[in-house]
């Protein structure tokens, strides 16, 4: 049989912190997209900055919740 990894989200404040970080990243994406939609040309620097900001937010949220993901090998 095959083995799969079961990744579950921890409950409590760790999960809330992770969710808050993801929500903030989504707000940043929405804000950036609404600013860029009205322009015909967008520089790669501006897109890179937006992507780096989103990555930074998601990484910070992940680092705040070290027990947010629990990996467990499940044999079928």
TORKOL-750306 format. One record per residue (C-alpha): residue in three letters; x, y, z; residue number from 0. Coordinates in Angstrom, 2 decimals, always signed. Layout:
REM residues N
[pt 'ala'; [X; Y; Z]; NUM]
...
This chain:
REM residues 76
[pt 'unk'; [+0.00; +0.00; +0.00]; 0]
[pt 'unk'; [+1.00; +3.62; -0.34]; 1]
[pt 'unk'; [+1.89; +6.04; +2.41]; 2]
[pt 'unk'; [+0.50; +9.54; +2.50]; 3]
[pt 'unk'; [+1.28; +12.58; +4.60]; 4]
[pt 'unk'; [-1.57; +13.91; +6.67]; 5]
[pt 'unk'; [-1.11; +17.63; +7.26]; 6]
[pt 'unk'; [-3.55; +19.11; +9.73]; 7]
[pt 'unk'; [-3.92; +22.62; +11.04]; 8]
[pt 'unk'; [-3.41; +23.17; +14.75]; 9]
[pt 'unk'; [-6.21; +24.75; +16.70]; 10]
[pt 'unk'; [-6.10; +27.72; +19.03]; 11]
[pt 'unk'; [-4.03; +30.87; +18.86]; 12]
[pt 'unk'; [-1.47; +29.40; +16.43]; 13]
[pt 'unk'; [-4.14; +28.81; +13.80]; 14]
[pt 'unk'; [-5.63; +32.27; +14.41]; 15]
[pt 'unk'; [-2.23; +33.93; +13.94]; 16]
[pt 'unk'; [-1.66; +32.02; +10.72]; 17]
[pt 'unk'; [-5.12; +32.94; +9.46]; 18]
[pt 'unk'; [-4.52; +36.61; +10.33]; 19]
[pt 'unk'; [-1.26; +36.57; +8.35]; 20]
[pt 'unk'; [-2.97; +35.01; +5.35]; 21]
[pt 'unk'; [-5.82; +37.54; +5.56]; 22]
[pt 'unk'; [-3.33; +40.40; +5.63]; 23]
[pt 'unk'; [-1.50; +38.96; +2.61]; 24]
[pt 'unk'; [-4.80; +38.69; +0.72]; 25]
[pt 'unk'; [-5.62; +42.32; +1.56]; 26]
[pt 'unk'; [-2.20; +43.35; +0.25]; 27]
[pt 'unk'; [-2.79; +41.42; -2.99]; 28]
[pt 'unk'; [-6.25; +42.96; -3.45]; 29]
[pt 'unk'; [-4.92; +46.45; -2.80]; 30]
[pt 'unk'; [-2.00; +45.99; -5.18]; 31]
[pt 'unk'; [-4.19; +44.57; -7.91]; 32]
[pt 'unk'; [-6.72; +47.39; -7.64]; 33]
[pt 'unk'; [-3.89; +49.93; -7.97]; 34]
[pt 'unk'; [-2.37; +48.15; -10.97]; 35]
[pt 'unk'; [-5.61; +47.48; -12.86]; 36]
[pt 'unk'; [-5.99; +51.09; -13.94]; 37]
[pt 'unk'; [-2.56; +51.26; -15.55]; 38]
[pt 'unk'; [-1.49; +50.03; -18.95]; 39]
[pt 'unk'; [+2.17; +49.49; -18.03]; 40]
[pt 'unk'; [+3.50; +48.08; -14.81]; 41]
[pt 'unk'; [+7.20; +47.69; -14.13]; 42]
[pt 'unk'; [+8.66; +44.39; -13.09]; 43]
[pt 'unk'; [+10.07; +46.15; -10.02]; 44]
[pt 'unk'; [+6.57; +47.00; -8.82]; 45]
[pt 'unk'; [+5.37; +43.42; -9.32]; 46]
[pt 'unk'; [+8.48; +42.06; -7.61]; 47]
[pt 'unk'; [+7.92; +44.38; -4.65]; 48]
[pt 'unk'; [+4.30; +43.23; -4.33]; 49]
[pt 'unk'; [+5.26; +39.57; -4.50]; 50]
[pt 'unk'; [+8.07; +40.03; -1.98]; 51]
[pt 'unk'; [+5.70; +41.82; +0.42]; 52]
[pt 'unk'; [+3.21; +38.96; +0.16]; 53]
[pt 'unk'; [+5.96; +36.39; +0.66]; 54]
[pt 'unk'; [+7.25; +38.27; +3.70]; 55]
[pt 'unk'; [+3.77; +38.33; +5.27]; 56]
[pt 'unk'; [+3.19; +34.64; +4.67]; 57]
[pt 'unk'; [+6.63; +33.69; +5.96]; 58]
[pt 'unk'; [+6.16; +35.82; +9.08]; 59]
[pt 'unk'; [+2.78; +34.20; +9.72]; 60]
[pt 'unk'; [+4.31; +30.76; +9.33]; 61]
[pt 'unk'; [+7.20; +31.60; +11.66]; 62]
[pt 'unk'; [+4.77; +32.89; +14.31]; 63]
[pt 'unk'; [+3.06; +29.51; +14.37]; 64]
[pt 'unk'; [+5.72; +26.81; +14.59]; 65]
[pt 'unk'; [+3.17; +24.15; +15.53]; 66]
[pt 'unk'; [+0.66; +25.20; +12.90]; 67]
[pt 'unk'; [+1.35; +22.22; +10.70]; 68]
[pt 'unk'; [+1.69; +18.72; +12.06]; 69]
[pt 'unk'; [+3.02; +16.13; +9.65]; 70]
[pt 'unk'; [+2.10; +12.55; +10.31]; 71]
[pt 'unk'; [+2.83; +9.56; +8.10]; 72]
[pt 'unk'; [-0.26; +7.46; +7.55]; 73]
[pt 'unk'; [+0.02; +3.93; +6.23]; 74]
[pt 'unk'; [-2.94; +2.74; +4.15]; 75]
